Amino acid sequence: MRMRMLLASALLVLGGCGDDDAEGGGGEDNTTDHRSNVTGAYDSTGTLSATLNGQTQNGELEDTVRISAASGSKTALTIRSESLTCDQDLRATMTGENTFSTSEGSCEVFVEESNCTATLSVTSGRGSRATNGPLQLTLEGKFTVGSCFPLPVVGDFTLVLTGTRTGAESLPGVETRFLHVTQP
């Protein structure tokens, strides 16, 4: 019985030794911070595709996108758009040296041409930027238009943007934001 107690005590003591990082329980974060490879302001152009009842409509758009390093980890990012009014900045996580994936989020957009407001519920997204290359950003999810019709209209959307880094440190404060979509 005494031998079992000693063995149990020894195992408990030895269990406390070793590398804390193996279990993710503290220690120094050795992750390389690659966020500077994608952060910055980007003048962007792209396509917004909306699908409703099997029919897809595409519109070309221009936007300024700002990607910033977020607190919390060396992989955390925030994405802000000049054209979208979001409850919060969209969150993203670095997945490689030049790639990231977005988290779910919700944004509103005012479409000037039709005088409607749409809610974009982002369900997935991804982005990348090759060294000295353009930003590639894709957001996908559901849209809801409720301000123009008696009943809400719900469908799927895909937003694909390509952007050139502007070197601007921040976006201007824009109180009313408009998404300019034109039919090709």
ABEGO torsion letter per residue (X at the ends): XAAAAAAAAAAAAAAABEBAAAAGBEEBBABBBAAAAABEBBBBBEBBBBBBGGBBBBBBBBBBBBBBBBBGBAABBBBBBAABBBABBBBBBBABAABBBBBBBBBBBBBAAAGBBBBBBBABBBBBBBBGBBBBBBBBEBBBBAAABABBBBBBBBBBBBBBBAGBABBBBBABBBBBBBBX
